[in-house]
Amino acid sequence: MTIRHLRVFNEVCKYMNMTHASRALHVSQPSISATISELEEWYGVKLFERLNKKLYLTDAGRTIYQHSVYLVDMFDRIESEIRQSASVNRLRIGASVTIGTSILSDLISSYKTISPDISYQVYIENTENIQELLLNNDIDIALIEGQISDPSLVSELFAESEIVAVYGRNHPFYEKEEITREDLEAADYIVREEGSNTRVQFEKAMAALDIPWHASWVCHNTQAIKNAVAAGHGVGVLSRLSVRRRLRTGEFRAIPLGEVRAKFYIVYHRDKFMTKQLKEFKQFVVNSIQNVDM
């Protein structure tokens, strides 16, 4: 039994006449009769009685009709909603904090100029939460800093950014022509929380330089670090990507920490169907990032 059987049955019930039902459905009367016969054979009951050339529902027919009207209506609603949602181009994008607060808005604004009909749902979370969103199919694609651990997810490197120590105009370092090793040892550092990829890379760099350091501020997002650096509270540890504009204007200055870099990945579920729109957005990110000061 299919939805077609119930649709035909409902039309016959509506008119109580197979000829009228065939006209309404634009099918032949023999086809209508055959469909009703298939239904009766399926259930093993008579659905209609013909008395004096008129059709009458049997008790079994009335029982089926009470449910079939609802089922056909529900099927039509589902089909309509699915078709409507399929016609809406929506990208569900996740981003880790550094990317989400640094470049995602610019990327989406640029992409809108070539795909103005796209709508967006954006989630900015830590990497662990982004992973859960991908696994639960709550987002289609993500741009993150650091590695994803779940083997169900595909990670593709799309950019790298130097990790630097930065200070602002309100910091004593700003007036100095040279920052010495002793200066670095005495500095108050403003860093991300333990486990953050940026902090892990910074710790490795300082260990390689054999420079002891201490954290005066520990923050869970890059914007808090930038605000504290701007106020002169210490030396912030950030990717060059996240402070590129402030470095360009001279608001911040950067201290290189050697060959230490943050890595950024495009991530999606390995079983995710990559629509044309998703593929285009993914390639757009890869192409656009070449023009960003990393």
Salt bridges, closest charged atoms under 4 A:
GLU38 OE1 - HIS5 NE2 2.65
GLU40 OE1 - LYS46 NZ 3.83
ASP59 OD1 - ARG62 NH1 2.90
ASP73 OD2 - ARG77 NE 2.88
ASP76 OD1 - ARG7 NH2 2.96
GLU79 OE2 - ARG83 NH2 3.78
ASP106 OD2 - ARG244 NH2 3.27
ASP106 OD2 - ARG245 NH2 2.31
ASP140 OD1 - ARG92 NH2 2.80
ASP140 OD1 - LYS272 NZ 2.88
GLU156 OE1 - LYS282 NZ 2.90
GLU160 OE1 - ARG261 NE 3.26
GLU162 OE1 - ARG240 NE 3.05
ASP183 OD2 - LYS176 NZ 2.65
GLU185 OE2 - ARG181 NE 3.35
ASP188 OD1 - HIS214 NE2 2.72
GLU193 OE1 - ARG192 NE 2.97
GLU193 OE1 - HIS220 ND1 3.88
GLU194 OE2 - ARG199 NH2 3.85
GLU203 OE2 - ARG199 NE 3.00
GLU251 OE2 - ARG246 NH1 3.28
